[in-house]
Amino acid sequence: MVFPESVCALHVTDAEEVLLVRQERAAHHRSTLELPGGKVNQGEHLVEAALRELSEESGCVAQDGEELLTLDMDFSVSVHRTHLVRVHKLELSQRGAEFGLVWVPLEEARNLVLGGEITHAPTVAAILLLSGRGQGTP
């Protein structure tokens, strides 16, 4: 199986809070906390895709971004790559509650990962990357 490439937008405030969105995942019968993200469209640059997905899933707008890393989600039976993009100059949406925006302090996010409450693989990777560097600046 080959999945479309996907992208996740990572934004961390100066106070080291990570922007996550609450998603209702019917297939898993629960809600999750995840980085905003989704499919990369044909011919779309990864940063452009991250900025678009950020807007679609959070209502927020960022001005620019930088590619951080690529995750191979599975090597055994499928090809599925997700790219992490750090976005900058975020403008908050007045409709944040409508989108399920959650600002989580980095240390708390790390604890949610280690406690098994955040399991979305790209979100886990981003939080551990930030935590491993001891700050919100990858």
RAWOGI-V798489 format. One record per pair of residues at least 6 apart in sequence whose C-alpha atoms are under 7 Angstrom apart, sorted by the first residue. I is the first residue (numbers start at 1). J is the second residue. If there is no record, write none. Layout:
i: {I I}
j: {J J}
//
This chain:
i: {1 1 1 2 2 2 3 3 4 4 5 5 5 5 5 6 6 6 6 6 6 7 7 7 7 7 7 7 7 7 7 8 8 8 8 8 8 8 8 9 9 9 9 9 9 9 9 9 10 10 10 10 10 11 11 11 11 11 12 12 12 16 16 16 17 17 17 17 18 18 18 18 19 19 19 19 19 20 20 20 20 20 20 20 21 21 21 21 21 21 21 21 22 22 22 22 22 22 23 23 23 24 24 24 25 25 32 33 34 34 35 36 36 36 36 37 37 37 38 40 40 47 47 47 47 50 51 51 54 54 55 57 58 58 58 59 59 59 59 60 60 60 60 61 61 61 62 62 62 62 62 63 63 63 64 64 64 65 65 65 65 66 66 66 67 67 67 68 68 68 69 69 70 70 70 70 71 71 71 72 72 72 73 73 74 109 110 110 110 112 113 113 118 130 130 130}
j: {77 78 79 78 79 80 79 80 39 80 39 40 80 81 82 38 39 40 81 82 83 37 38 39 40 46 49 50 82 83 84 35 36 37 38 50 83 84 85 35 36 37 50 54 84 85 86 87 35 84 85 86 87 18 19 86 87 88 18 19 136 105 106 136 103 104 105 106 103 104 105 106 35 101 102 103 104 33 34 35 36 101 102 103 33 34 35 36 58 100 101 102 31 32 33 34 100 101 31 32 33 30 31 32 31 32 118 118 120 123 123 53 54 57 58 50 53 54 53 46 49 65 66 67 85 85 61 62 60 61 61 99 96 99 101 93 95 96 99 90 91 92 93 90 91 92 87 88 89 90 91 88 89 90 87 88 89 85 86 87 88 85 86 87 84 85 86 84 85 86 83 84 81 82 83 84 81 82 83 80 81 82 80 81 80 127 127 128 131 118 119 124 124 136 137 138}
//
